[in-house]
């Protein structure tokens, strides 16, 4: 759900400082090339299609990289503990705006600056994570988009039960380092009660842990549902 019902062109205009942002100190900076920071919690390869779409959208609007804009990328490669340092680096580069993808990156950017505008490309539940005050009034220097991650995961349980009526136990992959996963798990546990399902959460913070999550307890789990970003 978008915080502001803006059209695509207006969203990109805000992104590149073409629409006045309520930060007077930054509005006075004359700059021929707009420097944009992109903070990714995962890798460039994982977001390749999204990045291509972003760059294509910029080209469609007449913004040429190296001429009108410069994008500074920082990638945590799934190591969330590096996000605060990477966010601080982008702030130090005096970027006009920081674009984030995922809840952990958005939180790191929020903690790194209260003045640089932050545009969240996507977050699991911005309100539950403490990123914004409310959907209608995000406040501070943050805007962007979010979706109802807890409700979505609860609905996934309903679909699993509908598809496999005799299912009794459902395994849930989650990353405890991602703050959007805790409220999602809580919503799933509430939904499981009415569906007469047992939820078995498996914490995974590193790719090397997937094998144990899938195979060590396969006799106890006859279904699966994974968390998101």
HELIX and SHEET records of a PDB file:
HELIX    1   1 UNK A    8  UNK A   15  1                                   8    
HELIX    2   2 UNK A   24  UNK A   27  1                                   4    
HELIX    3   3 UNK A   48  UNK A   60  1                                  13    
HELIX    4   4 UNK A   80  UNK A   82  5                                   3    
HELIX    5   5 UNK A   83  UNK A   92  1                                  10    
HELIX    6   6 UNK A  103  UNK A  112  1                                  10    
HELIX    7   7 UNK A  149  UNK A  163  1                                  15    
HELIX    8   8 UNK A  180  UNK A  195  1                                  16    
HELIX    9   9 UNK A  207  UNK A  209  5                                   3    
HELIX   10  10 UNK A  210  UNK A  215  1                                   6    
SHEET    1   A 5 UNK A  69  UNK A  75  0                                        
SHEET    2   A 5 UNK A  34  UNK A  40  1                                        
SHEET    3   A 5 UNK A  97  UNK A 101  1                                        
SHEET    4   A 5 UNK A 117  UNK A 120  1                                        
SHEET    5   A 5 UNK A 142  UNK A 144  1                                        
SHEET    1   B 3 UNK A 198  UNK A 203  0                                        
SHEET    2   B 3 UNK A 169  UNK A 174  1                                        
SHEET    3   B 3 UNK A 224  UNK A 226  1                                        
END                                                                             
